[in-house]
């Protein structure tokens, strides 16, 4: 029982970090589900910078978790966060019964963000964005804040339309990203992978560090098909099962 109370205290601290930063960057808390928080932006009034605010909130959350890994006494030590951010239209407002209400948000974009959050462990990146989010923030984040890295197109479980996914890499902490030449090799590998040139993609991926998460994700994807693209390959990887992340993060609809 004592261990359960200790774990509950650590989860409470994790949720506090998420909540504090969502609110700091003018987001709205829609729900808590276990060790996950759902935040969204652009309500009750539209905001042209909602996608950028969501990304900055995500970076602040991630950086807090990353810093905690250097302190064995910190309540977040050993915890990892996974964050999915998608941009699009949704319905938001007060929902509930006569006795209790809350602010909720509904729409395909919310489901898509949740799926990206689930993929953070599989892809090996703590923050994943969809293409719509990237289009909304392109050029707005400074190199001192973060860099963007295109990972490719996937069909998450339960979603038939391919989703363009990007990794948002913080410029702070231990995940400071690849060198420019390595990043260029990775982007060329993604292009080769999508066009079906898996042999070329494998050769390019050999130039990347063995611990690089997105590179290992592509290696794993190709390995599951026997190193050759299937006959119906259209450049998008279909994921059949929902993967679990060790520490749920923020699924953000912006």
N, C-alpha and C positions, 0 to 999 in steps of 0.2 A: 504493500500500500504506500509506503514511503517513497518507493521508486516511482509510482504512478503520480504522486503529488509533485515530485521533482520534475518529471516529464511534463506535466501540465503547466508548471511554472515556466518551463523553457518554451513551450508552444505559445503561452500567453505573451512572452517577450517577443517571439517571432512575429506574432500577429500585431503586436504594438508597433514594431518597426515598420511593417507594411502599412498599417493604418496611418501612422504619423506622417509618412512620406506621401501617401496618396492625398491626404488632406492638405499637406504643405503645398503640393503642386495643384491645388484646386480641383481635385477629383472628389468623387462621391463614393462612399462605401455602400455597396448593394447587399452584400451577404458575406457570411463566414461559413465555411464548410470544413469542419475538422481543423486542419492546419493550413487552410487556404483562405485567402481573401479575394473577393471580387470587387474591383473598382471600375468606375467609368467616368468619362468626361463629357462635357458639352451639354449638361443639364443643370439647372432649368433653362439656361440661355445658351445658344450656340456659341462656340468659341473657335476661331480659326487656328488657334495654337493648341488645341486639345491633344492632338497626336504628339506634339513636341513635349507638352507637359507630362503626358503619360510616360514617355521615354525617359524623361529626367527623373520622374518618380521611381521608375524601374532601376535606373542606374544608382540612385541614392540607396534604395533597398539592397541591391546587390553589393554595393561597396561596403555597407554596414556588415552584411554577413561575411564578406571576404575578410574584412579587418578582424572580425571575431576569431577567425581561424588561427591567428597569431597569438591568442591569449587563451591558454588551456582553462583558465578560470571563468571565462566569459560564458554566460548561459547559452549563447548561440554557437559555441565551439562544437564542431562536428556536424553542424547543420548546414545544409545546402539549400539554395532557393532556386526555383524554376519559375520563369515569368513569360507569359504569352501576351502579346499585344496585337490587336487587330483594329482596323479603322473602317467604319461604315455606319450605316443608319440602323437604329434600333428604337424600340419603344421603351420609354422610361417614365416612371411615375410612382405614385403611392399605391400600394396594393395591400390586401389583407382582409380582415373581417371587421365587424363592428367593434370588437374588443381590442384588436391589435393590428397595427399597420406598419409597413416599412417601405422604403424606396427600392423598387426593383427595376430590372432592365431585361428586355427580351429581344430576340432576333437571331438570325443565323450568324451574325458577326460575333455574338457572345459565345456560341457553341464553337466557332472557329478558334477564338482566342483560348478557350479551354483546351482544345485539342493541341494547340501549339505549346501551351504550358506542359501538357503531358509529354510532348516530344523533346523537351529540353534535355532530359537524361539520355535519350536515345541518340540525339544529334550531338550531345556533348557540348552544349552551349547554354549558359544560364538564362539568356534573354533571347527570345525569338520574336520576330516581327513578320507580318505579312506584307505583300507588295504594296498594298494600299497605304499602309502606315509609312513605308519607306518613301513613297511618292509624296506624302504630305510633309515629311520632315527633311527631305533631301536638301543639303546645304545649310540646314539650320543648326545642327550640332557642330561644335568646334572639335578639332582633333584632340584638344586637351580633355574633352569630355568622353568621347567614344569614337569608334569607327564602325562602319557597316561592312558586312561580308555576306555576299549572296551564297546560299547553300544549295539552292535548286528548287525543283517543283515536286511536291508530294501530294498524295491524296490521303489525308488523315482518316482514321477509322470513322465511318459514318458520313463521310463527305465525298461526293462523287466528282466534284469539280477540283482540278489541281489547284493547290495553293502555293504561291511563290513565297519561299521562306528565306529570311535573312537573319544573321546573327548580329546582335548589337553588342559590341565588345567594349567594355569599360577601359579607359586609358589608365585607370588606377588598379593597384593590386597585382595579383599573380597571373591574371589572364589578360595581359597587356597586348596579346595578339601576335601575329606573325610579322616578320620583316617584309618590306615591300616586295622583294623578289619572291618570297614564299607565298604571299597573298596572291600575286599574279599567277604563280604556278597553280594555286588552288582554283582560281577562277577559270583558268584554261582547262583544268581537270573537270570542273563542273560542266563546261561547254562540251567537252569531248564525251562525257558520260551521257549528257542529254541527247546528243546526236547518234549515240550507239557505238562510238569509238571507245569501248571499254579498255582495250589494250593500251591506247594512248593515255587514257585517264589514269590507269594504274601506274604507268611510267612517271607521270607528273606527280602523282601522290607519293611516290618514293622519295621525293625531294623535301617532303614536309616532316616535321618532328613526329616521332612515333606516338607521342602522347596527345597529338592534336585531335580533339573530339570530332569536328566536322569531317576531317580527312578519314578518320576511322569509320565514321558513319557511311561514307561513300564506299569504302572498302568492304564493309559488312554487307551493304546493299548489293554490291556486285557479286560477292561471295555466295549469297543466298541463291543466286540464279546460275551458279556454276561458272561464273566469270564471263558469261555471254548474255547479251540482252535477249529477253523473250521475243518471240515473233511479233507480238502485238505491242512492242515497246514504243511509247510515244513521248519519251523523255520525262515522264512523271512517275515516281515510285508510289505504288499503292501499298499502304500499310493496313494489314488485315486486322491487327489486334491493337487494343488500347494499351500503351505502355505506362508503367507506373513510375513516378518520380519520387526520390527519397524524401523530398521536402517540398510540399506544394507551395506555390507562390501566388503571384497575382495574375489572374486572367482579366485583362483590361479591355473593355470595349470603349473606343474613343470615337 
